[in-house]
Amino acid sequence: MEYARLGQSGLKVSRLCLGCMTYGVPDRGAHEWTLDEERSRPFIRQALEAGINFFDTANVYSDGTSEEIVGRALRDFGRRDEIVLATKVHGAMREDPNGHGLSRKAIMTEIDQSLKRLGTDYVDLYQIHRFDPTTPIEETLEALHDVVKAGKARYVGASSMFVWQFCKALYLSRVHGWTRFVSMQNHVNLLYREEEREMLGLCREEGIGVIPWSPLARGRLARPFDAEQTDRLRTDKFGGKLYEATREADRRVIDAVGEVAGRLGTSRTAVSLAWLLNKPGITSPIIGASKPHHLQDALAALELELSPDDVEALEAPYVPHPVAGF
């Protein structure tokens, strides 16, 4: 396994991060395709054995049960001080007016609830899941700073938002001496490259680690365009919103991935992740795994070298896409 600093921080993370949205009680939350605890644990153990030290979940995943399952598995299979554990705050956890968002009240409540579910005294990376336009960003940033100073989080990170919003947050943190975001978890893959226009450049300039979500476009880059749909593709409403409007344009990219993978004798997953891992500023794509070969294919990307011709073949079919993901 390869490891890299997360941005300009001293925190070192594996070049692949295991995303844990797949793991949770199936009838808790919006994802019908989640794996229960018994089926989830082997993947967390497989990741640890492969050298992955970076695990990402969120309070809203399967109504908090993802955090519970991940926390128990990491305690059983790993050593807490060797693990980089990340979770997120923003989504609705209760129906009352303060049960979601990034107010001071919500953040202070949700960090304690996440720690309780995870069974730990701290998280290594506490991330805002989305931008909250209803709360002053100063209130959010100061609350996150206090979470860090209380020892409940080691670092803070951000997720999908407009570049001007992220610029404002970084500026205000510097002006007030608040804990600064060290990472950006955003939507980047071969089917959606709009973040290359401004966000990735900003992150490189400011020393922000980039940990893309959905690096395989919800599985679309891992299979032929016309392949039979999986349960996830069939029931993933959010994924449909991200990619259905650009299906025909995306077909050409997916076909190119298949051609390069065939020529190199490897999987589409390995090709798609190798392309992403070699982009300047990308630290650790967040991969999902619900079958044993998913992790094996992802790990193969770490040793795959794409030639300039391979990269050109993968990138040439891309056309501009509507902004999506936040």
Order of alpha helices (4+ residues) and beta strands (2+ residues): beta-beta-beta-alpha-beta-alpha-beta-alpha-beta-alpha-beta-alpha-beta-alpha-beta-alpha-alpha-alpha-alpha-beta-alpha-alpha
